[in-house]
């Protein structure tokens, strides 16, 4: 891979297209006002629900000195992954960076508590785990003083103006990894291009998933010389994680015998569960022993979904939490996933898969997780945020777009009736995921090239 020097060096004054003081002042005024308005709301949420309780202190820069003191090694590489999805992409990149730099201090930050939990499970190669600070200058400076990174690597398009500006002022390199700009995000960025152009110009290099992402970033003001199309690092992670041992583990936990018929509805959004119950009822006319596993995109909706199931006459329901607490599953026809971090494993036991956020206008979810297990994936027409993934699966015959619940039930019945064809199509989808292995190493090479530019 040939990479040109970005020509980006420390010193804010030397940056072409640097944000005007009035722009950054306006941003900080808006940020301050938003913080004052939202503080009471989050204070109540923390007191009533306990949510954010573990992360609010670190986000305000209140990180114990022992955490910083444990950050040993060189170079110091700070990787940031917002939540669970970004952690999945960050994991193989960090593994590749550890292979390049065995003695490095690799710090992984997340913005959400669920992301933090997933990071600690998936990324043993990281030296330390912290929460990403709020984008308030004095908080950013406090945390940067503790971490002292040589380079900052945001995974996907996570752009916080104060953080990036202060990194630039301190000559801390910034390299985007697994960058992507969804159509909805692109529309928002374009409306305020005058602002984001300056932020993006502070990045030393941008590694992006696709040529479309590169084109969008170029239109937002990024020089072509700093853009490199490297693919989706999530492919690496998924291909490596699809281990038969994981399937055996989840099948045992959920008491699902071999050759059971299972419909997995993953990452569902409000409005989709009711449609899926109609599909489930239709499929059970042909397959009376069919098991339904529902995994909502937001697990806090589990109670709402259970109420919906009960109102529709389904009484035999069990949650993953109940199973883990010792209530063994017997003849329950619906399993409700109310814990984070197991959907990928759940896909392994599926006969047919529906991926949510797509029968309602939410832009879709990641269809590749199920494909990594060799499953044919069904989804609705709203896939704007995952167009590349959709096109890749459809090209292999492993992705099926449906108009509504009736279309979904008919297409699922057809697929379930042809076991050999289902396996062949699923295998073709798995090969799509497998063919993209090596992407994470390319991102690690990009980070390394920027780290060593001036050496």
VOTORSE-548850 format. One record per residue (C-alpha): x negated, y negated, z; residue number from 1. Coordinates in Angstrom, 1 decimal. Layout:
% residues N
+--------+--------+--------+-----+
|     c1 |     c2 |     c3 | num |
+--------+--------+--------+-----+
|      X |      Y |      Z | NUM |
...
+--------+--------+--------+-----+
This chain:
% residues 455
+--------+--------+--------+-----+
|     c1 |     c2 |     c3 | num |
+--------+--------+--------+-----+
|    0.0 |    0.0 |    0.0 |   1 |
|   -1.4 |   -3.3 |   -1.0 |   2 |
|   -0.6 |   -6.3 |    1.2 |   3 |
|   -1.5 |   -9.9 |    0.6 |   4 |
|   -2.6 |  -12.1 |    3.4 |   5 |
|    0.3 |  -14.2 |    4.7 |   6 |
|   -1.8 |  -17.3 |    5.3 |   7 |
|    0.1 |  -17.8 |    8.6 |   8 |
|   -2.1 |  -18.8 |   11.5 |   9 |
|   -1.6 |  -20.3 |   14.9 |  10 |
|   -0.7 |  -23.8 |   15.5 |  11 |
|    2.8 |  -25.0 |   15.0 |  12 |
|    1.9 |  -28.1 |   13.1 |  13 |
|    0.3 |  -26.2 |   10.2 |  14 |
|    3.4 |  -24.2 |    9.4 |  15 |
|    5.0 |  -24.9 |    6.1 |  16 |
|    8.7 |  -25.6 |    6.5 |  17 |
|    8.4 |  -25.9 |   10.3 |  18 |
|   11.6 |  -26.6 |   12.1 |  19 |
|   12.1 |  -30.3 |   12.7 |  20 |
|   12.1 |  -31.3 |   16.4 |  21 |
|   15.8 |  -32.5 |   16.0 |  22 |
|   16.8 |  -29.0 |   14.8 |  23 |
|   15.2 |  -27.2 |   17.7 |  24 |
|   16.5 |  -29.8 |   20.1 |  25 |
|   20.0 |  -29.3 |   18.7 |  26 |
|   19.6 |  -25.5 |   19.0 |  27 |
|   18.5 |  -25.8 |   22.7 |  28 |
|   21.4 |  -28.2 |   23.5 |  29 |
|   23.9 |  -25.7 |   22.0 |  30 |
|   22.2 |  -22.9 |   23.9 |  31 |
|   22.3 |  -24.8 |   27.1 |  32 |
|   26.0 |  -25.6 |   26.8 |  33 |
|   26.8 |  -22.0 |   25.8 |  34 |
|   24.9 |  -20.7 |   28.9 |  35 |
|   26.8 |  -23.1 |   31.2 |  36 |
|   30.2 |  -22.1 |   29.7 |  37 |
|   29.5 |  -18.3 |   29.7 |  38 |
|   27.7 |  -18.1 |   33.1 |  39 |
|   30.9 |  -17.8 |   35.2 |  40 |
|   32.4 |  -15.2 |   32.8 |  41 |
|   29.3 |  -13.0 |   33.1 |  42 |
|   29.0 |  -13.5 |   36.8 |  43 |
|   32.6 |  -12.2 |   37.2 |  44 |
|   31.8 |   -9.2 |   34.9 |  45 |
|   28.7 |   -8.4 |   37.0 |  46 |
|   30.6 |   -8.5 |   40.3 |  47 |
|   33.7 |   -6.7 |   39.1 |  48 |
|   32.3 |   -4.0 |   36.7 |  49 |
|   28.6 |   -3.9 |   37.6 |  50 |
|   27.8 |   -4.3 |   33.9 |  51 |
|   24.6 |   -6.3 |   33.3 |  52 |
|   23.6 |   -5.9 |   36.9 |  53 |
|   20.3 |   -4.1 |   36.1 |  54 |
|   19.4 |   -6.3 |   33.2 |  55 |
|   20.3 |   -9.9 |   34.2 |  56 |
|   17.3 |  -10.4 |   36.5 |  57 |
|   14.7 |   -9.3 |   33.9 |  58 |
|   16.5 |  -11.2 |   31.2 |  59 |
|   16.0 |  -14.3 |   33.3 |  60 |
|   12.3 |  -13.6 |   33.5 |  61 |
|   12.4 |  -12.0 |   37.0 |  62 |
|   10.2 |   -9.0 |   36.2 |  63 |
|    8.0 |   -7.7 |   39.1 |  64 |
|    4.3 |   -8.3 |   38.7 |  65 |
|    3.6 |   -4.6 |   39.1 |  66 |
|    5.4 |   -4.0 |   35.7 |  67 |
|    3.0 |   -6.4 |   34.0 |  68 |
|    0.0 |   -5.0 |   35.9 |  69 |
|    0.8 |   -1.5 |   34.6 |  70 |
|    0.4 |   -2.8 |   31.0 |  71 |
|   -3.1 |   -1.4 |   30.3 |  72 |
|   -4.8 |   -1.0 |   26.9 |  73 |
|   -5.5 |   -2.8 |   23.7 |  74 |
|   -4.3 |   -4.0 |   21.4 |  75 |
|   -1.1 |   -5.1 |   23.0 |  76 |
|    1.9 |   -4.5 |   20.8 |  77 |
|    5.4 |   -5.6 |   21.8 |  78 |
|    8.2 |   -3.9 |   20.0 |  79 |
|   11.8 |   -5.1 |   20.4 |  80 |
|   14.9 |   -3.0 |   19.7 |  81 |
|   18.2 |   -4.6 |   20.6 |  82 |
|   20.2 |   -1.5 |   21.5 |  83 |
|   20.7 |    2.2 |   20.7 |  84 |
|   20.7 |    1.9 |   16.9 |  85 |
|   17.5 |   -0.1 |   16.8 |  86 |
|   15.8 |    2.2 |   19.4 |  87 |
|   16.4 |    5.1 |   17.0 |  88 |
|   14.5 |    3.2 |   14.3 |  89 |
|   11.8 |    2.0 |   16.7 |  90 |
|   11.0 |    5.5 |   18.1 |  91 |
|    9.2 |    6.9 |   15.1 |  92 |
|    7.5 |    3.5 |   14.4 |  93 |
|    6.1 |    3.5 |   17.9 |  94 |
|    5.0 |    7.1 |   17.6 |  95 |
|    3.1 |    6.1 |   14.4 |  96 |
|    1.6 |    3.1 |   16.1 |  97 |
|    0.4 |    5.3 |   19.0 |  98 |
|   -1.3 |    7.6 |   16.4 |  99 |
|   -3.1 |    4.6 |   14.9 | 100 |
|   -4.0 |    3.1 |   18.3 | 101 |
|   -4.3 |    5.8 |   21.0 | 102 |
|   -5.5 |    3.2 |   23.6 | 103 |
|   -3.0 |    0.5 |   22.8 | 104 |
|   -0.6 |   -1.0 |   25.3 | 105 |
|    2.8 |   -0.6 |   23.6 | 106 |
|    5.7 |   -2.5 |   25.3 | 107 |
|    9.2 |   -1.7 |   24.2 | 108 |
|   12.0 |   -4.1 |   25.1 | 109 |
|   15.8 |   -3.8 |   24.6 | 110 |
|   18.6 |   -6.3 |   25.1 | 111 |
|   21.2 |   -3.8 |   26.4 | 112 |
|   21.2 |   -1.4 |   29.3 | 113 |
|   22.4 |    1.5 |   27.1 | 114 |
|   19.5 |    0.7 |   24.7 | 115 |
|   17.1 |    0.7 |   27.7 | 116 |
|   18.3 |    4.1 |   28.8 | 117 |
|   18.0 |    5.5 |   25.3 | 118 |
|   14.5 |    4.0 |   24.9 | 119 |
|   13.2 |    5.8 |   28.0 | 120 |
|   14.6 |    9.1 |   26.7 | 121 |
|   13.4 |    8.8 |   23.1 | 122 |
|   10.1 |    6.9 |   23.2 | 123 |
|    7.5 |    8.6 |   25.5 | 124 |
|    4.8 |    6.9 |   23.5 | 125 |
|    5.6 |    3.5 |   24.9 | 126 |
|    3.4 |    2.2 |   27.8 | 127 |
|    6.1 |    0.0 |   29.4 | 128 |
|    9.8 |   -0.7 |   29.1 | 129 |
|   11.3 |   -4.1 |   29.8 | 130 |
|   14.4 |   -6.2 |   28.9 | 131 |
|   14.1 |   -8.9 |   26.3 | 132 |
|   14.2 |  -12.4 |   27.9 | 133 |
|   17.0 |  -14.9 |   27.2 | 134 |
|   15.9 |  -17.4 |   24.5 | 135 |
|   15.3 |  -20.2 |   27.0 | 136 |
|   11.8 |  -21.7 |   26.6 | 137 |
|   10.7 |  -21.5 |   30.3 | 138 |
|   11.9 |  -17.9 |   30.5 | 139 |
|   10.2 |  -16.9 |   27.3 | 140 |
|    6.9 |  -18.4 |   28.4 | 141 |
|    7.1 |  -16.6 |   31.8 | 142 |
|    7.5 |  -13.2 |   30.2 | 143 |
|    4.9 |  -13.9 |   27.4 | 144 |
|    2.5 |  -14.8 |   30.2 | 145 |
|    3.0 |  -11.4 |   31.7 | 146 |
|    3.0 |   -9.2 |   28.6 | 147 |
|    0.3 |  -11.2 |   26.7 | 148 |
|    1.0 |   -9.5 |   23.4 | 149 |
|   -1.3 |   -9.6 |   20.4 | 150 |
|    1.6 |   -9.0 |   18.1 | 151 |
|    5.4 |   -9.0 |   18.4 | 152 |
|    7.4 |   -6.5 |   16.3 | 153 |
|   11.2 |   -7.1 |   16.2 | 154 |
|   13.0 |   -4.1 |   14.8 | 155 |
|   15.8 |   -5.0 |   12.3 | 156 |
|   16.7 |   -8.7 |   12.0 | 157 |
|   16.5 |  -10.0 |   15.5 | 158 |
|   15.5 |  -13.6 |   15.3 | 159 |
|   15.4 |  -15.8 |   18.4 | 160 |
|   14.1 |  -19.3 |   17.4 | 161 |
|   12.5 |  -20.3 |   20.7 | 162 |
|   10.8 |  -16.9 |   21.2 | 163 |
|    9.3 |  -16.9 |   17.7 | 164 |
|    8.3 |  -20.6 |   17.9 | 165 |
|    6.4 |  -20.0 |   21.2 | 166 |
|    4.8 |  -16.9 |   19.8 | 167 |
|    3.6 |  -18.9 |   16.8 | 168 |
|    2.3 |  -21.7 |   19.1 | 169 |
|    0.2 |  -19.1 |   21.0 | 170 |
|   -1.1 |  -17.4 |   17.8 | 171 |
|    0.8 |  -14.2 |   18.6 | 172 |
|    1.5 |  -12.5 |   15.3 | 173 |
|    5.1 |  -11.6 |   14.4 | 174 |
|    6.0 |   -8.7 |   12.0 | 175 |
|    9.6 |   -7.6 |   11.3 | 176 |
|   10.0 |   -3.9 |   11.0 | 177 |
|   13.0 |   -2.1 |    9.4 | 178 |
|   14.4 |   -5.4 |    8.4 | 179 |
|   17.9 |   -5.5 |    7.1 | 180 |
|   20.5 |   -8.3 |    6.2 | 181 |
|   24.1 |   -7.0 |    6.1 | 182 |
|   26.5 |   -8.8 |    3.8 | 183 |
|   28.2 |  -10.4 |    6.7 | 184 |
|   25.0 |  -11.5 |    8.3 | 185 |
|   23.8 |  -12.9 |    5.0 | 186 |
|   26.8 |  -15.0 |    4.6 | 187 |
|   26.3 |  -16.5 |    8.1 | 188 |
|   22.6 |  -17.1 |    7.5 | 189 |
|   23.2 |  -18.8 |    4.1 | 190 |
|   25.6 |  -21.3 |    5.7 | 191 |
|   22.7 |  -22.4 |    8.1 | 192 |
|   19.8 |  -21.7 |    5.7 | 193 |
|   18.2 |  -25.1 |    6.5 | 194 |
|   17.7 |  -23.8 |   10.1 | 195 |
|   16.7 |  -20.2 |    9.5 | 196 |
|   14.3 |  -21.0 |    6.7 | 197 |
|   12.0 |  -22.5 |    9.3 | 198 |
|   12.4 |  -19.6 |   11.7 | 199 |
|   11.7 |  -17.0 |    9.0 | 200 |
|    8.6 |  -18.9 |    7.8 | 201 |
|    7.0 |  -18.3 |   11.2 | 202 |
|    6.9 |  -14.6 |   10.6 | 203 |
|    3.6 |  -13.2 |    9.4 | 204 |
|    5.1 |  -10.3 |    7.4 | 205 |
|    8.5 |   -8.7 |    6.9 | 206 |
|    8.9 |   -5.0 |    6.2 | 207 |
|   12.5 |   -4.4 |    5.0 | 208 |
|   14.7 |   -1.4 |    4.3 | 209 |
|   15.7 |   -2.1 |    0.7 | 210 |
|   15.2 |   -4.3 |   -2.3 | 211 |
|   18.5 |   -5.9 |   -1.6 | 212 |
|   17.4 |   -6.9 |    1.9 | 213 |
|   14.2 |   -8.4 |    0.4 | 214 |
|   16.2 |  -10.4 |   -2.2 | 215 |
|   18.4 |  -11.8 |    0.5 | 216 |
|   15.5 |  -12.8 |    2.6 | 217 |
|   13.8 |  -14.4 |   -0.3 | 218 |
|   16.9 |  -16.5 |   -1.0 | 219 |
|   16.8 |  -17.6 |    2.6 | 220 |
|   13.3 |  -19.0 |    2.1 | 221 |
|   10.8 |  -16.1 |    2.7 | 222 |
|    7.9 |  -16.0 |    0.3 | 223 |
|    7.7 |  -12.8 |   -1.8 | 224 |
|    4.1 |  -12.3 |   -0.7 | 225 |
|    5.2 |  -11.7 |    2.9 | 226 |
|    8.0 |   -9.2 |    2.0 | 227 |
|    7.4 |   -5.5 |    1.6 | 228 |
|   10.1 |   -2.9 |    0.9 | 229 |
|    9.3 |    0.2 |    3.0 | 230 |
|   12.6 |    2.1 |    3.6 | 231 |
|   14.6 |    3.0 |    6.7 | 232 |
|   12.6 |    4.3 |    9.7 | 233 |
|   15.8 |    5.8 |   11.1 | 234 |
|   15.4 |    8.5 |    8.5 | 235 |
|   12.2 |    9.6 |   10.1 | 236 |
|   13.7 |    9.8 |   13.5 | 237 |
|   16.8 |   11.7 |   12.3 | 238 |
|   14.9 |   14.2 |   10.3 | 239 |
|   12.5 |   15.0 |   13.1 | 240 |
|   15.3 |   15.2 |   15.8 | 241 |
|   17.6 |   17.6 |   14.0 | 242 |
|   16.3 |   20.6 |   16.0 | 243 |
|   18.3 |   23.8 |   16.3 | 244 |
|   17.5 |   23.8 |   20.0 | 245 |
|   19.5 |   20.6 |   20.4 | 246 |
|   22.5 |   22.3 |   18.7 | 247 |
|   22.3 |   25.3 |   21.0 | 248 |
|   22.1 |   22.9 |   24.0 | 249 |
|   25.2 |   20.9 |   23.1 | 250 |
|   27.1 |   24.0 |   22.0 | 251 |
|   26.5 |   25.6 |   25.4 | 252 |
|   27.4 |   22.4 |   27.3 | 253 |
|   30.7 |   22.0 |   25.4 | 254 |
|   31.4 |   25.7 |   25.4 | 255 |
|   31.8 |   25.9 |   21.6 | 256 |
|   31.3 |   29.4 |   20.2 | 257 |
|   29.5 |   30.1 |   17.0 | 258 |
|   31.7 |   29.6 |   13.8 | 259 |
|   34.3 |   27.5 |   15.6 | 260 |
|   36.2 |   25.0 |   13.5 | 261 |
|   35.3 |   21.5 |   14.8 | 262 |
|   36.3 |   18.0 |   13.7 | 263 |
|   33.9 |   15.4 |   15.0 | 264 |
|   35.1 |   11.8 |   14.8 | 265 |
|   32.0 |    9.7 |   15.6 | 266 |
|   31.7 |    5.9 |   16.4 | 267 |
|   35.4 |    5.3 |   16.1 | 268 |
|   36.9 |    1.9 |   16.5 | 269 |
|   40.3 |    0.7 |   17.8 | 270 |
|   43.0 |    1.7 |   15.3 | 271 |
|   41.2 |    4.7 |   14.0 | 272 |
|   41.9 |    7.2 |   16.8 | 273 |
|   45.7 |    7.1 |   16.0 | 274 |
|   45.0 |    7.8 |   12.4 | 275 |
|   42.6 |   10.7 |   13.3 | 276 |
|   45.3 |   12.2 |   15.5 | 277 |
|   47.5 |   12.4 |   12.5 | 278 |
|   44.7 |   14.1 |   10.5 | 279 |
|   44.0 |   16.5 |   13.4 | 280 |
|   47.7 |   17.5 |   13.5 | 281 |
|   47.6 |   18.1 |    9.7 | 282 |
|   44.5 |   20.2 |    9.9 | 283 |
|   45.8 |   22.3 |   12.8 | 284 |
|   48.6 |   23.6 |   10.7 | 285 |
|   46.0 |   25.5 |    8.7 | 286 |
|   43.4 |   25.9 |   11.5 | 287 |
|   45.4 |   26.3 |   14.8 | 288 |
|   42.2 |   26.7 |   16.8 | 289 |
|   40.6 |   23.5 |   15.5 | 290 |
|   38.8 |   21.5 |   18.1 | 291 |
|   38.6 |   17.7 |   18.0 | 292 |
|   35.7 |   15.7 |   19.5 | 293 |
|   36.2 |   12.0 |   19.6 | 294 |
|   33.2 |    9.7 |   20.3 | 295 |
|   34.2 |    6.1 |   20.4 | 296 |
|   31.7 |    3.4 |   19.3 | 297 |
|   32.3 |    1.7 |   22.7 | 298 |
|   32.5 |    4.2 |   25.5 | 299 |
|   34.4 |    1.7 |   27.7 | 300 |
|   37.4 |    2.5 |   25.5 | 301 |
|   37.5 |    6.1 |   26.7 | 302 |
|   40.4 |    5.5 |   29.2 | 303 |
|   42.4 |    3.7 |   26.5 | 304 |
|   41.9 |    6.6 |   24.1 | 305 |
|   42.8 |    9.2 |   26.7 | 306 |
|   46.1 |    7.3 |   27.3 | 307 |
|   46.7 |    7.3 |   23.5 | 308 |
|   46.2 |   11.1 |   23.4 | 309 |
|   48.5 |   11.7 |   26.3 | 310 |
|   51.2 |    9.5 |   24.7 | 311 |
|   51.0 |   11.5 |   21.5 | 312 |
|   51.7 |   14.7 |   23.5 | 313 |
|   48.1 |   16.0 |   23.8 | 314 |
|   47.6 |   17.2 |   27.3 | 315 |
|   44.6 |   19.5 |   27.0 | 316 |
|   41.8 |   16.9 |   27.1 | 317 |
|   38.4 |   17.0 |   28.8 | 318 |
|   35.6 |   14.4 |   28.9 | 319 |
|   31.9 |   15.0 |   28.7 | 320 |
|   31.6 |   13.5 |   32.2 | 321 |
|   34.0 |   16.0 |   33.6 | 322 |
|   32.1 |   18.8 |   31.9 | 323 |
|   28.8 |   17.6 |   33.4 | 324 |
|   30.3 |   17.4 |   36.8 | 325 |
|   31.1 |   21.1 |   36.7 | 326 |
|   34.5 |   21.3 |   35.2 | 327 |
|   34.0 |   24.0 |   32.5 | 328 |
|   35.8 |   23.7 |   29.2 | 329 |
|   38.3 |   26.5 |   28.6 | 330 |
|   41.1 |   25.9 |   26.0 | 331 |
|   41.1 |   22.1 |   25.8 | 332 |
|   41.8 |   21.1 |   22.3 | 333 |
|   40.2 |   17.6 |   22.5 | 334 |
|   36.8 |   16.6 |   24.0 | 335 |
|   36.4 |   12.9 |   24.6 | 336 |
|   32.8 |   11.7 |   24.6 | 337 |
|   32.6 |    9.1 |   27.4 | 338 |
|   28.8 |    9.0 |   27.7 | 339 |
|   26.1 |    7.4 |   25.6 | 340 |
|   23.3 |    9.1 |   23.8 | 341 |
|   24.8 |   12.5 |   22.8 | 342 |
|   26.7 |   11.7 |   19.5 | 343 |
|   23.7 |   12.8 |   17.4 | 344 |
|   23.7 |   16.2 |   19.1 | 345 |
|   27.5 |   16.5 |   18.9 | 346 |
|   27.4 |   16.2 |   15.1 | 347 |
|   25.4 |   19.4 |   15.0 | 348 |
|   28.4 |   21.5 |   16.0 | 349 |
|   30.8 |   19.9 |   13.5 | 350 |
|   32.6 |   21.7 |   10.6 | 351 |
|   33.8 |   18.3 |    9.2 | 352 |
|   32.7 |   14.8 |   10.2 | 353 |
|   34.4 |   11.4 |   10.1 | 354 |
|   32.2 |    8.4 |   10.7 | 355 |
|   34.2 |    5.4 |   12.1 | 356 |
|   34.3 |    1.7 |   11.7 | 357 |
|   35.3 |    2.4 |    8.2 | 358 |
|   39.1 |    3.0 |    8.1 | 359 |
|   39.4 |   -0.4 |    9.8 | 360 |
|   37.4 |   -3.4 |    8.6 | 361 |
|   34.3 |   -3.0 |   10.8 | 362 |
|   31.7 |   -2.4 |    8.1 | 363 |
|   31.1 |    1.2 |    8.9 | 364 |
|   28.5 |    3.1 |   11.0 | 365 |
|   25.4 |    5.1 |   10.4 | 366 |
|   26.5 |    8.1 |    8.3 | 367 |
|   22.9 |    9.6 |    8.2 | 368 |
|   23.0 |   11.0 |   11.7 | 369 |
|   25.5 |   13.6 |   10.7 | 370 |
|   23.8 |   14.1 |    7.3 | 371 |
|   20.6 |   15.0 |    9.1 | 372 |
|   22.4 |   18.1 |   10.4 | 373 |
|   23.5 |   19.1 |    6.9 | 374 |
|   27.1 |   17.9 |    7.3 | 375 |
|   29.3 |   16.4 |    4.7 | 376 |
|   30.5 |   13.0 |    6.0 | 377 |
|   33.9 |   11.4 |    5.5 | 378 |
|   34.4 |    7.6 |    5.9 | 379 |
|   36.8 |    4.9 |    4.9 | 380 |
|   36.3 |    2.1 |    2.4 | 381 |
|   34.8 |   -0.4 |    4.8 | 382 |
|   31.1 |    0.5 |    4.6 | 383 |
|   29.7 |   -3.0 |    3.9 | 384 |
|   26.9 |   -2.7 |    6.5 | 385 |
|   25.7 |    0.7 |    5.3 | 386 |
|   26.0 |    0.5 |    1.5 | 387 |
|   22.5 |    2.1 |    0.9 | 388 |
|   23.3 |    5.0 |    3.2 | 389 |
|   26.7 |    5.5 |    1.6 | 390 |
|   25.3 |    5.4 |   -1.9 | 391 |
|   22.5 |    7.9 |   -1.1 | 392 |
|   25.0 |   10.4 |    0.4 | 393 |
|   27.5 |   10.0 |   -2.4 | 394 |
|   24.8 |   10.4 |   -5.0 | 395 |
|   24.0 |   13.8 |   -3.4 | 396 |
|   27.7 |   14.8 |   -3.1 | 397 |
|   27.4 |   14.7 |    0.7 | 398 |
|   29.4 |   11.5 |    1.3 | 399 |
|   33.2 |   11.2 |    0.8 | 400 |
|   35.1 |    7.9 |    0.8 | 401 |
|   38.8 |    8.1 |    1.7 | 402 |
|   41.6 |    5.5 |    1.4 | 403 |
|   43.6 |    6.4 |    4.4 | 404 |
|   44.5 |    9.2 |    6.9 | 405 |
|   46.5 |   11.2 |    4.4 | 406 |
|   43.6 |   11.1 |    1.9 | 407 |
|   41.2 |   12.1 |    4.7 | 408 |
|   43.3 |   15.1 |    5.8 | 409 |
|   43.7 |   16.4 |    2.2 | 410 |
|   40.0 |   16.1 |    1.4 | 411 |
|   39.0 |   17.7 |    4.6 | 412 |
|   41.3 |   20.6 |    4.0 | 413 |
|   39.8 |   21.1 |    0.6 | 414 |
|   36.3 |   21.1 |    1.9 | 415 |
|   37.1 |   23.4 |    4.8 | 416 |
|   38.6 |   25.9 |    2.4 | 417 |
|   35.3 |   26.2 |    0.5 | 418 |
|   32.6 |   27.2 |    3.0 | 419 |
|   29.8 |   27.8 |    0.5 | 420 |
|   30.4 |   24.5 |   -1.3 | 421 |
|   30.5 |   22.7 |    2.0 | 422 |
|   27.1 |   24.1 |    3.0 | 423 |
|   25.5 |   23.3 |   -0.4 | 424 |
|   26.7 |   19.7 |   -0.3 | 425 |
|   25.7 |   19.3 |    3.3 | 426 |
|   22.2 |   20.6 |    2.5 | 427 |
|   21.9 |   18.1 |   -0.3 | 428 |
|   22.7 |   15.3 |    2.2 | 429 |
|   20.1 |   16.7 |    4.6 | 430 |
|   17.5 |   16.6 |    1.8 | 431 |
|   18.3 |   12.9 |    1.3 | 432 |
|   17.4 |   12.2 |    4.9 | 433 |
|   14.3 |   14.5 |    4.8 | 434 |
|   13.0 |   12.9 |    1.6 | 435 |
|   12.5 |    9.6 |    3.5 | 436 |
|   10.2 |   10.9 |    6.1 | 437 |
|    7.0 |    8.9 |    6.3 | 438 |
|    8.7 |    5.5 |    6.4 | 439 |
|    7.7 |    4.9 |   10.0 | 440 |
|    4.0 |    5.4 |    9.2 | 441 |
|    4.3 |    2.7 |    6.5 | 442 |
|    5.7 |    0.2 |    9.0 | 443 |
|    2.8 |    1.1 |   11.4 | 444 |
|    0.4 |    0.4 |    8.6 | 445 |
|    2.0 |   -3.0 |    8.0 | 446 |
|    1.7 |   -3.9 |   11.6 | 447 |
|   -2.0 |   -2.7 |   11.6 | 448 |
|   -2.8 |   -4.8 |    8.5 | 449 |
|   -1.6 |   -7.9 |   10.2 | 450 |
|   -3.4 |   -7.1 |   13.4 | 451 |
|   -6.7 |   -6.7 |   11.6 | 452 |
|   -6.3 |   -9.5 |    9.1 | 453 |
|   -8.7 |  -11.9 |   10.8 | 454 |
|  -11.1 |   -9.3 |   12.2 | 455 |
+--------+--------+--------+-----+
